[in-house]
Amino acid sequence: MSAGPLAGVTVLDLTQIYNGPYATFLMAMAGAEVIKIEPPGGEQLRRRHGDGGATLPFAMLNSGKRCVVLDLKAEEDRAALLRMAAGADVLVENYRPGVMDRLGLSRDVLRGVNPRLICASGSGYGGSGPYRDYPAMDLVVQAMSGVMSITGEAGGPPLKAGPALCDFFAGIHLYGAIVTALFERERGGPARAVEVAMLEAVYPSLTSNLALLADKGSAFPGRTGNRHGGLSVCPYNVYPAADGHVAIICNHDGHWRAAARYFGHAELIDDPRFLRMTDRVANMDLLDGMVASWTAALPKEEIFQGLAAAGVPCAPVRELAEVVADRHLHERRALLDIEHPQFGAMTVPTSALCFEGIERGLRWPSRPLGADQALVQRPGGEESP
Amino acid sequence: MSAGPLAGVTVLDLTQIYNGPYATFLMAMAGAEVIKIEPPGGEQLRRRHGDGGATLPFAMLNSGKRCVVLDLKAEEDRAALLRMAAGADVLVENYRPGVMDRLGLSRDVLRGVNPRLICASGSGYGGSGPYRDYPAMDLVVQAMSGVMSITGEAGGPPLKAGPALCDFFAGIHLYGAIVTALFERERGGPARAVEVAMLEAVYPSLTSNLALLADKGSAFPGRTGNRHGGLSVCPYNVYPAADGHVAIICNHDGHWRAAARYFGHAELIDDPRFLRMTDRVANMDLLDGMVASWTAALPKEEIFQGLAAAGVPCAPVRELAEVVADRHLHERRALLDIEHPQFGAMTVPTSALCFEGIERGLRWPSRPLGADQALVQRPGGEESP
């Protein structure tokens, strides 16, 4: 069964950890035949059991893929890879730049066996430029990209953002680049190699802050805790609730008036201290304190429902346990509860890409190391045991 | 001039702010003919001058697009849109779910004029499910998705991540979904409508933390400041430098030994308190304190170069001003310094998607409101003035 917009596309997947595997996960979910090629012992994420928690990341990112083992340092297995490449559409890797060349698997070699093969690379800094060879991981790219410089309390130290956003921004951009190359090739164009660097993939998400820097220069506030990055919107913050916290944004006067009414303080709507955005911003400490005193008395879900009904952007700050169990995500089949054949009960995501007429699902859960070894083509057309 | 893998693809772009415009920006950079259709007065981002800093976000996300104005609440302009839709490949919007229907521009209506049109929608929570109609903005989705619950100091309040990661994760996923649909259509498949929800697009970036939650249950640490999310890697932190901060990760014993040698403390390599990862983790406070005392004496760039040369993942925590001026990003043409015809000197990004054989560039800088109004098709084949 291979329904889906990428049905019929064969992908050789040499990727590891998060960046590359997320790109090929989305390809698998869209119907591609993804053959995950791991070194003996398995890719790093499969082997990371000592840390705790490695089982679920592997399962989350490898649904719907086939799994084979090749030792690319061995001549025989490299030859097997090249035989497979002859019949594939895409080869993806996220080794450090230069590794493929050293393995004897340069783009030229790969194209020698298949001029129609699209070669795709993900890395921290890209295959060119002065930073090419620096070791990169999500935390490190968060530092290099400036993400940390704008995360944290005003006056406090730089902080990492909790999510592995550099890894995953790179992975989804890599997906986009690959499918774009497939489209061009399908139209009769060349099989163009593509690459994505983590540092470049995360940069656009800094747009607001870059703009404020350009505008304010040395007065750029940098870190602002949960306040607006430019300190120019109020109320805009995370406020305490009786049972946690809520995020509230009043982007314009209408939002503010609706919020004041909801909290039973309609008398403040005409208060000159809070009349226009510039007034509210000038009295930010005062107003944030008042809003906090209102929210602290109510449960977060009640505030959320009340303000949302009034059209004010608001949400409870949810713990991950609440997110995993979220009825909306389950109803939409963005998340599925499965009984994994190796790992037991778990909640895993499907693709965030929704295609009309195709129900979201996993195809199959992540598979054991080498489970599809028969797909490795051995000389003389025989397949491996 | 329309070189690029998406050359020949025509996109009607009704999007606003960040999410949709980032998707269509990447399409324009890849060579598509993107016609940005704005309401009278311009889309919200163009009008957000009062906040300061709105000029640059608009310029960053709208290079290479054509700009026309249509009032979709007016019958005549709706008719003009439908005439344009008859000859387009893709129509993208990121209104709140239901708005297109209320405008009389449902998928059925659009397909009535062009069965080959790919309709694409970006929204906070998606076009179905119980949260469909909640107002969503980046801060709010950071709260709903659990991003805030894992960002911040241990024991401190939940914090937003500085970047607008929910908006941009949604935008790049939307790009991926659209190009996937274009590929399927090109192969003879249907013109499938696609959609992406911000909440679902950010979820995979939580993989590590979700895994730790599944593994540790009520012992899940939640926020850990700059330490490893599972508190199971050390050294792993942001440490003070003489002139700022550095991020350092020692993912295995080899990294640690190389770091200890670099800092002139090879004698600690055999110290039983730091021998294996479990030892270092057990003595995390002590070791983090020692590393901090070493780093505090040195400039961040010197530590970066020294550790990187030793193969240890490391980076300076850079301020945004350093990132904008980064020689690596400029050398790779990921960033360009331009003289914008409306806004003057600025630094803007090109696409993070690199295609072999195509030099990255802007095609052209963002254009004034209605600059390409001649593209609007008026009745009888005449085009508007």
HADDOCK unambig.tbl for C-alpha pairs under 7 A between the chains (distance, minus, plus):
assign (segid A and resid 5 and name CA) (segid B and resid 180 and name CA) 6.52 0.50 0.50
assign (segid A and resid 5 and name CA) (segid B and resid 181 and name CA) 6.55 0.50 0.50
assign (segid A and resid 5 and name CA) (segid B and resid 184 and name CA) 5.01 0.50 0.50
assign (segid A and resid 6 and name CA) (segid B and resid 184 and name CA) 6.74 0.50 0.50
assign (segid A and resid 51 and name CA) (segid B and resid 232 and name CA) 6.08 0.50 0.50
assign (segid A and resid 52 and name CA) (segid B and resid 212 and name CA) 6.90 0.50 0.50
assign (segid A and resid 52 and name CA) (segid B and resid 215 and name CA) 6.47 0.50 0.50
assign (segid A and resid 53 and name CA) (segid B and resid 211 and name CA) 4.64 0.50 0.50
assign (segid A and resid 53 and name CA) (segid B and resid 212 and name CA) 4.97 0.50 0.50
assign (segid A and resid 53 and name CA) (segid B and resid 215 and name CA) 5.30 0.50 0.50
assign (segid A and resid 54 and name CA) (segid B and resid 211 and name CA) 6.74 0.50 0.50
assign (segid A and resid 56 and name CA) (segid B and resid 211 and name CA) 5.24 0.50 0.50
assign (segid A and resid 57 and name CA) (segid B and resid 207 and name CA) 5.77 0.50 0.50
assign (segid A and resid 57 and name CA) (segid B and resid 208 and name CA) 6.49 0.50 0.50
assign (segid A and resid 57 and name CA) (segid B and resid 211 and name CA) 6.12 0.50 0.50
assign (segid A and resid 129 and name CA) (segid B and resid 328 and name CA) 5.55 0.50 0.50
assign (segid A and resid 129 and name CA) (segid B and resid 331 and name CA) 6.38 0.50 0.50
assign (segid A and resid 129 and name CA) (segid B and resid 332 and name CA) 6.14 0.50 0.50
assign (segid A and resid 130 and name CA) (segid B and resid 328 and name CA) 5.75 0.50 0.50
assign (segid A and resid 131 and name CA) (segid B and resid 328 and name CA) 6.46 0.50 0.50
assign (segid A and resid 134 and name CA) (segid B and resid 308 and name CA) 5.87 0.50 0.50
assign (segid A and resid 135 and name CA) (segid B and resid 308 and name CA) 6.51 0.50 0.50
assign (segid A and resid 135 and name CA) (segid B and resid 311 and name CA) 6.48 0.50 0.50
assign (segid A and resid 135 and name CA) (segid B and resid 312 and name CA) 6.74 0.50 0.50
assign (segid A and resid 135 and name CA) (segid B and resid 313 and name CA) 4.95 0.50 0.50
assign (segid A and resid 136 and name CA) (segid B and resid 313 and name CA) 5.82 0.50 0.50
assign (segid A and resid 137 and name CA) (segid B and resid 313 and name CA) 6.78 0.50 0.50
assign (segid A and resid 139 and name CA) (segid B and resid 247 and name CA) 6.97 0.50 0.50
assign (segid A and resid 140 and name CA) (segid B and resid 247 and name CA) 5.91 0.50 0.50
assign (segid A and resid 140 and name CA) (segid B and resid 313 and name CA) 6.65 0.50 0.50
assign (segid A and resid 140 and name CA) (segid B and resid 314 and name CA) 5.66 0.50 0.50
assign (segid A and resid 140 and name CA) (segid B and resid 315 and name CA) 5.27 0.50 0.50
assign (segid A and resid 143 and name CA) (segid B and resid 247 and name CA) 6.40 0.50 0.50
assign (segid A and resid 143 and name CA) (segid B and resid 315 and name CA) 6.00 0.50 0.50
assign (segid A and resid 143 and name CA) (segid B and resid 316 and name CA) 6.01 0.50 0.50
assign (segid A and resid 143 and name CA) (segid B and resid 317 and name CA) 4.21 0.50 0.50
assign (segid A and resid 143 and name CA) (segid B and resid 318 and name CA) 6.06 0.50 0.50
assign (segid A and resid 144 and name CA) (segid B and resid 315 and name CA) 5.89 0.50 0.50
assign (segid A and resid 144 and name CA) (segid B and resid 316 and name CA) 6.10 0.50 0.50
assign (segid A and resid 144 and name CA) (segid B and resid 317 and name CA) 5.79 0.50 0.50
assign (segid A and resid 144 and name CA) (segid B and resid 318 and name CA) 5.55 0.50 0.50
assign (segid A and resid 145 and name CA) (segid B and resid 318 and name CA) 6.84 0.50 0.50
assign (segid A and resid 145 and name CA) (segid B and resid 323 and name CA) 6.23 0.50 0.50
assign (segid A and resid 146 and name CA) (segid B and resid 317 and name CA) 6.67 0.50 0.50
assign (segid A and resid 146 and name CA) (segid B and resid 318 and name CA) 5.17 0.50 0.50
assign (segid A and resid 146 and name CA) (segid B and resid 319 and name CA) 5.47 0.50 0.50
assign (segid A and resid 146 and name CA) (segid B and resid 320 and name CA) 5.25 0.50 0.50
assign (segid A and resid 146 and name CA) (segid B and resid 323 and name CA) 6.51 0.50 0.50
assign (segid A and resid 147 and name CA) (segid B and resid 162 and name CA) 6.44 0.50 0.50
assign (segid A and resid 147 and name CA) (segid B and resid 163 and name CA) 6.49 0.50 0.50
assign (segid A and resid 148 and name CA) (segid B and resid 317 and name CA) 6.71 0.50 0.50
assign (segid A and resid 149 and name CA) (segid B and resid 317 and name CA) 6.75 0.50 0.50
assign (segid A and resid 149 and name CA) (segid B and resid 318 and name CA) 6.55 0.50 0.50
assign (segid A and resid 149 and name CA) (segid B and resid 319 and name CA) 5.57 0.50 0.50
assign (segid A and resid 150 and name CA) (segid B and resid 162 and name CA) 5.02 0.50 0.50
assign (segid A and resid 151 and name CA) (segid B and resid 161 and name CA) 5.45 0.50 0.50
assign (segid A and resid 151 and name CA) (segid B and resid 162 and name CA) 4.49 0.50 0.50
assign (segid A and resid 152 and name CA) (segid B and resid 152 and name CA) 6.76 0.50 0.50
assign (segid A and resid 159 and name CA) (segid B and resid 225 and name CA) 6.47 0.50 0.50
assign (segid A and resid 159 and name CA) (segid B and resid 226 and name CA) 5.88 0.50 0.50
assign (segid A and resid 160 and name CA) (segid B and resid 226 and name CA) 5.62 0.50 0.50
assign (segid A and resid 161 and name CA) (segid B and resid 151 and name CA) 5.45 0.50 0.50
assign (segid A and resid 161 and name CA) (segid B and resid 161 and name CA) 4.86 0.50 0.50
assign (segid A and resid 162 and name CA) (segid B and resid 147 and name CA) 6.44 0.50 0.50
assign (segid A and resid 162 and name CA) (segid B and resid 150 and name CA) 5.01 0.50 0.50
assign (segid A and resid 162 and name CA) (segid B and resid 151 and name CA) 4.47 0.50 0.50
assign (segid A and resid 163 and name CA) (segid B and resid 147 and name CA) 6.48 0.50 0.50
assign (segid A and resid 163 and name CA) (segid B and resid 205 and name CA) 5.17 0.50 0.50
assign (segid A and resid 163 and name CA) (segid B and resid 206 and name CA) 4.98 0.50 0.50
assign (segid A and resid 164 and name CA) (segid B and resid 205 and name CA) 5.17 0.50 0.50
assign (segid A and resid 164 and name CA) (segid B and resid 206 and name CA) 6.59 0.50 0.50
assign (segid A and resid 165 and name CA) (segid B and resid 205 and name CA) 5.63 0.50 0.50
assign (segid A and resid 168 and name CA) (segid B and resid 205 and name CA) 5.68 0.50 0.50
assign (segid A and resid 169 and name CA) (segid B and resid 169 and name CA) 6.82 0.50 0.50
assign (segid A and resid 172 and name CA) (segid B and resid 172 and name CA) 6.85 0.50 0.50
assign (segid A and resid 172 and name CA) (segid B and resid 173 and name CA) 6.53 0.50 0.50
assign (segid A and resid 173 and name CA) (segid B and resid 172 and name CA) 6.53 0.50 0.50
assign (segid A and resid 173 and name CA) (segid B and resid 353 and name CA) 6.63 0.50 0.50
assign (segid A and resid 175 and name CA) (segid B and resid 176 and name CA) 6.63 0.50 0.50
assign (segid A and resid 176 and name CA) (segid B and resid 175 and name CA) 6.65 0.50 0.50
assign (segid A and resid 176 and name CA) (segid B and resid 176 and name CA) 4.53 0.50 0.50
assign (segid A and resid 177 and name CA) (segid B and resid 353 and name CA) 5.56 0.50 0.50
assign (segid A and resid 179 and name CA) (segid B and resid 179 and name CA) 6.43 0.50 0.50
assign (segid A and resid 179 and name CA) (segid B and resid 180 and name CA) 6.13 0.50 0.50
assign (segid A and resid 180 and name CA) (segid B and resid 5 and name CA) 6.51 0.50 0.50
assign (segid A and resid 180 and name CA) (segid B and resid 179 and name CA) 6.12 0.50 0.50
assign (segid A and resid 181 and name CA) (segid B and resid 5 and name CA) 6.53 0.50 0.50
assign (segid A and resid 183 and name CA) (segid B and resid 183 and name CA) 4.92 0.50 0.50
assign (segid A and resid 184 and name CA) (segid B and resid 5 and name CA) 5.02 0.50 0.50
assign (segid A and resid 184 and name CA) (segid B and resid 6 and name CA) 6.75 0.50 0.50
assign (segid A and resid 192 and name CA) (segid B and resid 355 and name CA) 6.37 0.50 0.50
assign (segid A and resid 192 and name CA) (segid B and resid 356 and name CA) 5.70 0.50 0.50
assign (segid A and resid 193 and name CA) (segid B and resid 355 and name CA) 6.09 0.50 0.50
assign (segid A and resid 193 and name CA) (segid B and resid 356 and name CA) 5.22 0.50 0.50
assign (segid A and resid 194 and name CA) (segid B and resid 354 and name CA) 5.46 0.50 0.50
assign (segid A and resid 194 and name CA) (segid B and resid 355 and name CA) 4.71 0.50 0.50
assign (segid A and resid 194 and name CA) (segid B and resid 356 and name CA) 6.00 0.50 0.50
assign (segid A and resid 195 and name CA) (segid B and resid 353 and name CA) 6.52 0.50 0.50
assign (segid A and resid 195 and name CA) (segid B and resid 354 and name CA) 5.18 0.50 0.50
assign (segid A and resid 195 and name CA) (segid B and resid 355 and name CA) 6.82 0.50 0.50
assign (segid A and resid 196 and name CA) (segid B and resid 352 and name CA) 6.15 0.50 0.50
assign (segid A and resid 196 and name CA) (segid B and resid 353 and name CA) 5.67 0.50 0.50
assign (segid A and resid 196 and name CA) (segid B and resid 354 and name CA) 6.22 0.50 0.50
assign (segid A and resid 200 and name CA) (segid B and resid 334 and name CA) 6.67 0.50 0.50
assign (segid A and resid 200 and name CA) (segid B and resid 352 and name CA) 5.37 0.50 0.50
assign (segid A and resid 201 and name CA) (segid B and resid 352 and name CA) 5.34 0.50 0.50
assign (segid A and resid 205 and name CA) (segid B and resid 163 and name CA) 5.17 0.50 0.50
assign (segid A and resid 205 and name CA) (segid B and resid 164 and name CA) 5.17 0.50 0.50
assign (segid A and resid 205 and name CA) (segid B and resid 165 and name CA) 5.64 0.50 0.50
assign (segid A and resid 205 and name CA) (segid B and resid 168 and name CA) 5.67 0.50 0.50
assign (segid A and resid 206 and name CA) (segid B and resid 163 and name CA) 4.96 0.50 0.50
assign (segid A and resid 206 and name CA) (segid B and resid 164 and name CA) 6.59 0.50 0.50
assign (segid A and resid 207 and name CA) (segid B and resid 57 and name CA) 5.78 0.50 0.50
assign (segid A and resid 208 and name CA) (segid B and resid 57 and name CA) 6.49 0.50 0.50
assign (segid A and resid 210 and name CA) (segid B and resid 320 and name CA) 6.84 0.50 0.50
assign (segid A and resid 211 and name CA) (segid B and resid 53 and name CA) 4.61 0.50 0.50
assign (segid A and resid 211 and name CA) (segid B and resid 54 and name CA) 6.73 0.50 0.50
assign (segid A and resid 211 and name CA) (segid B and resid 56 and name CA) 5.24 0.50 0.50
assign (segid A and resid 211 and name CA) (segid B and resid 57 and name CA) 6.11 0.50 0.50
assign (segid A and resid 212 and name CA) (segid B and resid 52 and name CA) 6.86 0.50 0.50
assign (segid A and resid 212 and name CA) (segid B and resid 53 and name CA) 4.94 0.50 0.50
assign (segid A and resid 215 and name CA) (segid B and resid 52 and name CA) 6.44 0.50 0.50
assign (segid A and resid 215 and name CA) (segid B and resid 53 and name CA) 5.27 0.50 0.50
assign (segid A and resid 225 and name CA) (segid B and resid 159 and name CA) 6.47 0.50 0.50
assign (segid A and resid 226 and name CA) (segid B and resid 159 and name CA) 5.87 0.50 0.50
assign (segid A and resid 226 and name CA) (segid B and resid 160 and name CA) 5.62 0.50 0.50
assign (segid A and resid 232 and name CA) (segid B and resid 51 and name CA) 6.11 0.50 0.50
assign (segid A and resid 247 and name CA) (segid B and resid 139 and name CA) 6.97 0.50 0.50
assign (segid A and resid 247 and name CA) (segid B and resid 140 and name CA) 5.90 0.50 0.50
assign (segid A and resid 247 and name CA) (segid B and resid 143 and name CA) 6.36 0.50 0.50
assign (segid A and resid 308 and name CA) (segid B and resid 134 and name CA) 5.86 0.50 0.50
assign (segid A and resid 308 and name CA) (segid B and resid 135 and name CA) 6.50 0.50 0.50
assign (segid A and resid 311 and name CA) (segid B and resid 135 and name CA) 6.44 0.50 0.50
assign (segid A and resid 312 and name CA) (segid B and resid 135 and name CA) 6.73 0.50 0.50
assign (segid A and resid 313 and name CA) (segid B and resid 135 and name CA) 4.93 0.50 0.50
assign (segid A and resid 313 and name CA) (segid B and resid 136 and name CA) 5.80 0.50 0.50
assign (segid A and resid 313 and name CA) (segid B and resid 137 and name CA) 6.78 0.50 0.50
assign (segid A and resid 313 and name CA) (segid B and resid 140 and name CA) 6.63 0.50 0.50
assign (segid A and resid 314 and name CA) (segid B and resid 140 and name CA) 5.65 0.50 0.50
assign (segid A and resid 315 and name CA) (segid B and resid 140 and name CA) 5.28 0.50 0.50
assign (segid A and resid 315 and name CA) (segid B and resid 143 and name CA) 6.00 0.50 0.50
assign (segid A and resid 315 and name CA) (segid B and resid 144 and name CA) 5.88 0.50 0.50
assign (segid A and resid 316 and name CA) (segid B and resid 143 and name CA) 6.02 0.50 0.50
assign (segid A and resid 316 and name CA) (segid B and resid 144 and name CA) 6.09 0.50 0.50
assign (segid A and resid 317 and name CA) (segid B and resid 143 and name CA) 4.21 0.50 0.50
assign (segid A and resid 317 and name CA) (segid B and resid 144 and name CA) 5.79 0.50 0.50
assign (segid A and resid 317 and name CA) (segid B and resid 146 and name CA) 6.67 0.50 0.50
assign (segid A and resid 317 and name CA) (segid B and resid 148 and name CA) 6.70 0.50 0.50
assign (segid A and resid 317 and name CA) (segid B and resid 149 and name CA) 6.74 0.50 0.50
assign (segid A and resid 318 and name CA) (segid B and resid 143 and name CA) 6.06 0.50 0.50
assign (segid A and resid 318 and name CA) (segid B and resid 144 and name CA) 5.54 0.50 0.50
assign (segid A and resid 318 and name CA) (segid B and resid 145 and name CA) 6.83 0.50 0.50
assign (segid A and resid 318 and name CA) (segid B and resid 146 and name CA) 5.16 0.50 0.50
assign (segid A and resid 318 and name CA) (segid B and resid 149 and name CA) 6.55 0.50 0.50
assign (segid A and resid 319 and name CA) (segid B and resid 146 and name CA) 5.47 0.50 0.50
assign (segid A and resid 319 and name CA) (segid B and resid 149 and name CA) 5.56 0.50 0.50
assign (segid A and resid 320 and name CA) (segid B and resid 146 and name CA) 5.24 0.50 0.50
assign (segid A and resid 320 and name CA) (segid B and resid 210 and name CA) 6.84 0.50 0.50
assign (segid A and resid 323 and name CA) (segid B and resid 145 and name CA) 6.21 0.50 0.50
assign (segid A and resid 323 and name CA) (segid B and resid 146 and name CA) 6.51 0.50 0.50
assign (segid A and resid 328 and name CA) (segid B and resid 129 and name CA) 5.53 0.50 0.50
assign (segid A and resid 328 and name CA) (segid B and resid 130 and name CA) 5.75 0.50 0.50
assign (segid A and resid 328 and name CA) (segid B and resid 131 and name CA) 6.46 0.50 0.50
assign (segid A and resid 331 and name CA) (segid B and resid 129 and name CA) 6.38 0.50 0.50
assign (segid A and resid 332 and name CA) (segid B and resid 129 and name CA) 6.15 0.50 0.50
assign (segid A and resid 334 and name CA) (segid B and resid 200 and name CA) 6.68 0.50 0.50
assign (segid A and resid 352 and name CA) (segid B and resid 196 and name CA) 6.15 0.50 0.50
assign (segid A and resid 352 and name CA) (segid B and resid 200 and name CA) 5.38 0.50 0.50
assign (segid A and resid 352 and name CA) (segid B and resid 201 and name CA) 5.34 0.50 0.50
assign (segid A and resid 353 and name CA) (segid B and resid 173 and name CA) 6.63 0.50 0.50
assign (segid A and resid 353 and name CA) (segid B and resid 177 and name CA) 5.56 0.50 0.50
assign (segid A and resid 353 and name CA) (segid B and resid 195 and name CA) 6.52 0.50 0.50
assign (segid A and resid 353 and name CA) (segid B and resid 196 and name CA) 5.67 0.50 0.50
assign (segid A and resid 354 and name CA) (segid B and resid 194 and name CA) 5.46 0.50 0.50
assign (segid A and resid 354 and name CA) (segid B and resid 195 and name CA) 5.17 0.50 0.50
assign (segid A and resid 354 and name CA) (segid B and resid 196 and name CA) 6.22 0.50 0.50
assign (segid A and resid 355 and name CA) (segid B and resid 192 and name CA) 6.36 0.50 0.50
assign (segid A and resid 355 and name CA) (segid B and resid 193 and name CA) 6.11 0.50 0.50
assign (segid A and resid 355 and name CA) (segid B and resid 194 and name CA) 4.72 0.50 0.50
assign (segid A and resid 355 and name CA) (segid B and resid 195 and name CA) 6.82 0.50 0.50
assign (segid A and resid 356 and name CA) (segid B and resid 192 and name CA) 5.70 0.50 0.50
assign (segid A and resid 356 and name CA) (segid B and resid 193 and name CA) 5.23 0.50 0.50
assign (segid A and resid 356 and name CA) (segid B and resid 194 and name CA) 5.98 0.50 0.50
